[in-house]
Amino acid sequence: MYQGFYNLASGMLTQSRNLNVISNNMVNVQTPGYKRDKMTSSTFEEEMLYRTGRQYKEGAEEMGVTSKIRTSQQTHVNYEQGSFDETGGIYDFALTGNGFFCVDTPNGVQYTRNGCFQVDNEGYLLLNGVGRVQGVGGPIQIDNENFSVDSNGVIQIVDEDGDLREAGTLRIVDFEDYEQLHKEDYGTFSTNQAPREVQGETGVLWQMLEKSNVDMVEEMTSMMTSQRALQSAAQVLKMYDQVMSKSATDVGRL
């Protein structure tokens, strides 16, 4: 009887955490470059069940392995590339293939697939709420809206006399092990790994944004499944509580 309390309570906690992950995916469905999260669960600890006599406990017979608790194990990030949206915004960029933009933050360099950039008061390219975007040789300053960007991320400004002036090249890096990337706010990632420069390997699309790789239909289906599992566990747990209450009151008087 008590094992049912463990199973149901742990199941409710696991489904509640899964709903939080699903809700976060759904909220960020329109966030450029957002990568979908998926929670996996596992048993907390397995125990061997034995059967013995009521009075004599020798010669216990193994019945099988059971686990009383199920818990969330890890949240995995799906780094699959999203589709592209042609925005026409002059400060919008997208990456084709593996790689990340680099952004300077107060906590060090962070990495993102979100290419929805802006310029600050000094004309430096930045990711709003995070920091300035890194170029190959430092931050990129764009002091003229008349500029072009090629597939390697080279930004060239057209001066008033028609001459081209290079403002910088977007720094694009990649990593050997994505499992070591830690998700931060605003769709950025941090890691202790040394980045690998991939200029020329990963293409840059100008005036386009990479959409999130969240499938709204799949998330809605997962949400309904988790909600039903949570509600079912809550109902059965209520029944368990009623049975235990009856056994302690009515049956206990006999």
C-alpha positions, 0 to 999 in steps of 0.5 A: 500500500505504501509503495503506491504513495511513493509511485504516485507522488513521484510520478506527479512531481515528474510530470509537473517538471515535464510540464514546466519544460513543455511550457517553456518550449511553447513560450519560446516558439517564436524566439529566433534560434531557440532550441527545444528542451526535452526532459527524460526520467528514470527510476530513483533506486531499484530494490530486490523483493524477497518472500519469506515465511511469517514466522521463519525468515530463513531461505528468502526467495527472490521475487524480482526487482522494483523501484518505488520512485520515478524522477526526472533525470536530465533535460536534453537540448535538441540542437537540430536546425530550424527553418529560416524566415526572410525578414528583410531586417538589416541587422538580422542574421542566420547560420546554416549548419553547425555553429554559434554567434559569440556575444560578450557578456558581464559573465564572459563570452556566451554563444547563441543561434539568435541572430536578431541583432541591434546596434547600440548608441555607439553603433556596435552590433549587439544582442538585446539584453545580452551584450555586444556581438563579437567579430573576428578582431573584436566588437563590430561597429556599424556607423552607416546603415548602407552596408552588405554582408556576404556568406562568410559574415564579412560586413562591408559599409558603403561610404558616401563616395561609394567606396567599400569599407570593411566593418568586421567579420562575424565570429562564428564558433562550434564545439566538439561536445554539445552536452557540455553546453549550459543553457542561459537566458535569452537563448544563449549558451555557456561552456568551459570548452575551447571554441573552434573557429568555423568561419568559411565552414558555416554560412551566414544568411543576411536579412534572415532569421532561424526559427525555433525548432519547436513543433507546436503540435508535438508540444501540445500532444506532450502537454496533454499526455503529461496533464492526463498522467498528472491528473490520473495520479492525483485521483488515485492518490486521493483514493489511496488516502481514503482507503488508508483513512478507512483502515485507520478508523473503521477497520481499526475499531473491529 
